[in-house]
């Protein structure tokens, strides 16, 4: 649903408009109302016939390729992709979801292709030039629809014959066919004949025809890489004086030099001669110079090319030639890693010593390319800092920008070398970064911050690795008594690490202070020449803050304090990006907003942003509405001459009744730092995201925050601005993804009456029932300790409502969009809760039963094993759902979806482990039922290592806490928990109290 933002939900003109083949559309997306001589009807007619003619249904393996797919319909006995079936007997098979494809017979394909070829040939033989060009156009469509070797061979051979004798206009159309179908031409069996027929045009006297022939051959460079007669003709065309032919020659030479060592070796001397020729135009010389970047197929050719380019620098010292030659030398050096260090020295000696600004900038950009490819090479770091320091501050800012950008790239790999050079130069290098981090030019400032952050992060990781290695060495040395030298080395390493830690700590503190100063000086409304477009969600400055906080969450408090203290001074457009940055950092320290009254300040800002600003607009709206009503009354007293004005006024009344208030777009003003133009068409989603992520771990806190946010949300729903209802729908999704289901329930209950499409109504109805159900379960879980059994029974009674939600969601599904993931996720969650509550009731029975008979004990153990088996199966189903989403070719699985499914998998495996511990405790045997705790711990460690990012969802954090506690119990002297049944009951209570979060994939219709 999120894909149809402007048309599917909450628009003034209704629901989704689905394309229909019955409304004059064809397979190619072109109207059926075509000229009588058009050939489009061949493709549309054939595809329409394929839906009615009988077809053969065959079972193919998933990896098999289909040459001619036909559309699946419900007519003609063809089954759609959504039906299920089974295999009956040995000879009769019924299609299934995974291995059914509907293909036409080969005879029908050949018949259709033959018919199309005959019609195309009729158009080619026509005397009308337009019909000839249209017919050639359909050759490319024919190859795309039927890319079989027979068709490709017939079409390409036919086109090569036509190319030899036709006009230049038709030749150009044939060139387009070769370019569009270049990946299929290798299927031609007699490719040599095709190349000879096209090559024969190069021998003509028409330069335009020769240039078209060269470009046709250039579209298939792999087929002419070893054709010497074509290479000779290309070298001959280099002497042409026609500009079009010369550009075509350079084009095919560029393609061939990249893949053909034979052609590169034969042409390099001639290119060098042409460049040195006085009669060659300068633009042509530059184009030929760029060809040297492909001369890397052998060491001799690469060395020769490098010497030629260096010689051209002395021959042509102008800025244009120097820029092209340096860039070409850099690209050539990137192909051979042995040339990189020498080229870095060359760029330092030539580029840095040149007084021209453009040359220095080009040298720095070339060094940036080398730093990305080979970051551990020997770069002139001292010279780069000298350029930044010695360049005049009021000019040549482009040089400083590229120098700082180069340092930011190098700081990720050569941070240790930068720190050593800094200590050797009395901290002069870091001071330069401090200075430019506070520069008035924000581009220089954010690059300096990025460099400092890279040094901090990489040095911290390196020190942690060194500490771990030293600890391992100390453990090994304790076992060996004759390793005094190793102990001395370890002590020296520890001292160095301590010194580095102190230096990094000072750099961290100063960097955080500079970040706070930047926030105060660069983005406040009191700052002159403020540019609100210089900070967005993807800016380098915010990315650096996020990277720093992920490595060390301690600076988050000071950064958050600065942002909240400037709420009324920073423009709203910039504040959105800052809160988006905070929302990315809050999972590392969730308590940052829950202190010093910051939450109250944020809620007050939301109140100013939403209510007070809108009240001024509502006054204007009411004034406009009163004027409209007065106009209506005046018009009603007049004759029927002003019907158009009356209709317009009536439309205004209807819009007012639907709560679509008109906003005066010309009103500008700033109140408490809020620009009314900023907040007209958007909602502060990033602020809501920060609040949701701060309190998404506790149902009781969620209820308290919900009561504070509901008045604001209800005000928005009652007084919506244009397109703001769509933002409310996104806010409802966001609240469900963080456990604030009551907010989603309020929003859905309002939006369900504002949609016009039936599928959207049913979709919102399903989401509303889910939000209401989750809200009821969260309320019951809050009071679970007061009346445990009663609340558990209430939750069990609510579980049946999940099926009602599924019915509404499935009813909203359309033919081209599936809701299988949503259905599977809800059903698995219902089973998950049901099995947890069932296990809790079973544990209550075990506590009441004090009989120690062996027979009763065996019955209890069997029942425990059956419960363990249920959660194992549930774990496998969650894993299967994750695998299905990962293997889907229609979309990539969002990270939050993967992490939420992994959290449920982790919780199921944890319950299995706790149940098995109960069985082990009763049998006093660690091998009961094949349970191996070490294997389970290894599986958990592999699972945590395979995660791309840290999982901050509450369910995973709770399970991780329980897992660590179990590992501590297992490693301690008391290898088992004293009362595992009571411990399991506490874990189950905790799992029920955890707020339910929904993944982002739940709102996609694939």
Helices and strands as residue ranges (DSSP letters): G 21-23, H 40-50, E 56-59, E 100-103, H 106-124, H 129-145, H 149-165, H 168-180, G 185-187, H 191-199, G 200-203, H 207-218, G 221-223, H 228-237, H 243-259, H 261-276, H 282-289, G 290-294, H 299-315, H 319-334, G 337-339, H 340-351, H 357-373, H 381-390, H 397-410, H 415-424, H 428-437, H 442-479, H 484-522, H 540-551, G 553-555, H 556-565, H 572-585, G 586-588, H 598-607, I 608-612, H 613-637, H 643-657, E 670-671, E 674-675, H 685-694, H 699-718, H 724-736, H 741-751, H 758-782, H 788-799, H 801-811, H 820-848, H 854-887, H 895-923, G 928-930, H 933-945, H 954-971, H 980-993, G 1000-1003
